[in-house]
Amino acid sequence: MAVLDLRFLGDDVLYAVAAPVTGFDPALAQLANDMLDTMYAAPGRGLAAPQVGVSQRIFVTDVTWKEAKPTPLVFVNPQITAQSDETKVGPEGCLSIPDRSFDVSRPVWIDMKWQGLNGTENSARFDGMQAICACHELDHLNGVLITQSGLET
């Protein structure tokens, strides 16, 4: 496992729509493990592949590790299938935009489907910090940064 170099605001890879993952192999598992190492070292709660220069639809999250037992999650080819009409505005930071914060509106809950590292289909409803983090990382896979969707605080 390794800590990868982060990409920062202005890097073209952050503005591109990431390609779907088609190969569920040891290289994908290695990328996910390296992304988790990078996220923890940064230290962050989520990291999308474009943030380490890889334009593929994969992101990792762990919204609990700073306060409790780690709960790492890996999302391959994620999609939001439903979301609340109710939204909440709150501050968000980004590892690719250090030392800045933006107020961003997010749904209160989301339903997602995604694939695991072996290609298996998963689905779940997320709320709170996990919903915010998943939306933030999915935006990265779509080439959208919080500079485009939020107001700097």
C-alpha positions as CSV (number, residue, x, y, z in Angstrom):
1,M,0.0,0.0,0.0
2,A,1.1,3.5,-0.7
3,V,0.2,7.2,-0.2
4,L,-0.5,8.6,-3.6
5,D,0.1,12.2,-4.8
6,L,-3.0,14.4,-4.6
7,R,-4.1,16.6,-7.4
8,F,-5.1,20.1,-6.7
9,L,-7.5,22.9,-8.0
10,G,-6.7,23.7,-11.6
11,D,-5.6,20.1,-12.5
12,D,-7.5,19.1,-15.6
13,V,-8.3,15.5,-14.3
14,L,-10.5,17.1,-11.6
15,Y,-12.8,18.6,-14.2
16,A,-13.2,15.5,-16.4
17,V,-16.0,12.9,-16.1
18,A,-14.4,9.7,-15.0
19,A,-14.7,6.6,-17.0
20,P,-16.6,3.5,-15.7
21,V,-14.5,0.8,-14.1
22,T,-14.6,-2.4,-16.2
23,G,-11.8,-4.4,-14.8
24,F,-12.4,-6.0,-11.4
25,D,-8.9,-7.2,-10.7
26,P,-6.0,-7.0,-8.3
27,A,-5.0,-3.6,-9.7
28,L,-8.4,-2.1,-8.8
29,A,-8.1,-3.5,-5.2
30,Q,-4.6,-2.0,-5.0
31,L,-5.9,1.3,-6.2
32,A,-8.6,1.2,-3.5
33,N,-6.1,0.3,-0.8
34,D,-3.8,3.1,-1.9
35,M,-6.6,5.6,-2.0
36,L,-7.6,4.6,1.6
37,D,-4.0,5.1,2.7
38,T,-3.9,8.5,1.0
39,M,-7.2,9.6,2.5
40,Y,-6.2,8.6,6.0
41,A,-2.8,10.3,5.6
42,A,-4.3,13.6,4.2
43,P,-6.3,13.3,6.6
44,G,-9.8,13.2,5.0
45,R,-13.1,11.4,5.1
46,G,-13.4,10.7,1.4
47,L,-11.3,10.5,-1.7
48,A,-12.2,10.0,-5.4
49,A,-9.9,8.5,-7.9
50,P,-9.5,11.7,-10.0
51,Q,-8.0,13.4,-6.9
52,V,-5.0,11.0,-7.3
53,G,-4.9,11.4,-11.1
54,V,-6.9,8.3,-12.0
55,S,-10.0,9.1,-14.2
56,Q,-12.1,6.1,-13.1
57,R,-15.4,5.9,-11.3
58,I,-14.2,4.8,-7.8
59,F,-14.2,6.6,-4.5
60,V,-13.5,5.6,-0.9
61,T,-15.0,7.0,2.3
62,D,-14.6,6.6,6.1
63,V,-16.7,9.1,7.9
64,T,-16.1,7.6,11.4
65,W,-12.4,7.1,11.7
66,K,-11.6,10.4,13.3
67,E,-14.0,9.9,16.2
68,A,-14.6,6.1,16.4
69,K,-13.7,2.8,14.9
70,P,-12.8,3.0,11.2
71,T,-15.5,2.0,8.7
72,P,-13.9,2.2,5.3
73,L,-16.2,1.9,2.3
74,V,-15.2,1.5,-1.4
75,F,-17.7,2.5,-4.1
76,V,-17.1,1.4,-7.7
77,N,-19.3,2.8,-10.5
78,P,-21.6,4.5,-7.9
79,Q,-25.0,6.0,-8.8
80,I,-27.6,7.9,-6.7
81,T,-30.9,6.2,-7.4
82,A,-33.1,8.4,-5.1
83,Q,-32.7,11.3,-2.8
84,S,-34.7,13.4,-0.4
85,D,-36.4,16.6,-1.6
86,E,-35.2,18.1,1.7
87,T,-31.7,19.6,1.5
88,K,-29.3,21.0,4.1
89,V,-26.6,23.6,3.6
90,G,-23.3,23.0,5.4
91,P,-19.6,23.6,5.2
92,E,-17.4,21.2,3.2
93,G,-13.7,21.0,2.7
94,C,-11.8,19.2,0.0
95,L,-8.4,17.5,-0.1
96,S,-7.9,19.0,-3.5
97,I,-8.7,22.5,-2.3
98,P,-6.7,22.8,1.0
99,D,-7.4,25.4,3.6
100,R,-10.7,26.5,2.1
101,S,-14.3,25.7,3.0
102,F,-17.5,26.1,1.0
103,D,-21.2,26.0,2.0
104,V,-22.9,23.4,-0.2
105,S,-26.5,22.3,-0.4
106,R,-26.9,18.5,-0.2
107,P,-29.9,16.1,0.1
108,V,-30.6,14.9,3.7
109,W,-30.5,11.3,2.5
110,I,-29.6,9.4,-0.7
111,D,-30.1,5.9,-2.0
112,M,-27.1,4.6,-3.8
113,K,-26.1,1.6,-5.8
114,W,-22.5,0.6,-6.6
115,Q,-20.2,-2.3,-7.2
116,G,-17.7,-3.7,-4.8
117,L,-14.1,-4.5,-5.7
118,N,-15.2,-7.9,-7.0
119,G,-18.0,-6.5,-9.2
120,T,-20.9,-7.4,-6.8
121,E,-23.9,-5.1,-6.8
122,N,-24.6,-3.2,-3.5
123,S,-27.2,-0.7,-2.5
124,A,-27.9,1.3,0.6
125,R,-29.5,4.4,2.0
126,F,-27.2,7.0,3.5
127,D,-27.9,10.0,5.6
128,G,-25.9,12.6,7.6
129,M,-22.1,12.7,7.0
130,Q,-22.1,9.6,4.8
131,A,-24.7,11.1,2.5
132,I,-22.7,14.4,2.3
133,C,-19.4,12.6,1.7
134,A,-20.9,10.3,-1.0
135,C,-22.4,13.2,-2.8
136,H,-19.1,15.2,-2.6
137,E,-17.1,12.2,-4.0
138,L,-19.6,11.4,-6.7
139,D,-19.4,15.1,-7.8
140,H,-15.6,14.5,-8.2
141,L,-16.4,11.5,-10.5
142,N,-18.6,13.9,-12.6
143,G,-15.9,16.6,-12.8
144,V,-17.7,18.9,-10.4
145,L,-15.8,20.7,-7.5
146,I,-17.3,22.5,-4.5
147,T,-16.0,25.7,-6.0
148,Q,-18.7,25.2,-8.6
149,S,-21.5,24.1,-6.3
150,G,-21.0,26.1,-3.1
151,L,-20.1,29.5,-1.7
152,E,-16.8,30.0,0.0
153,T,-17.0,30.6,3.7
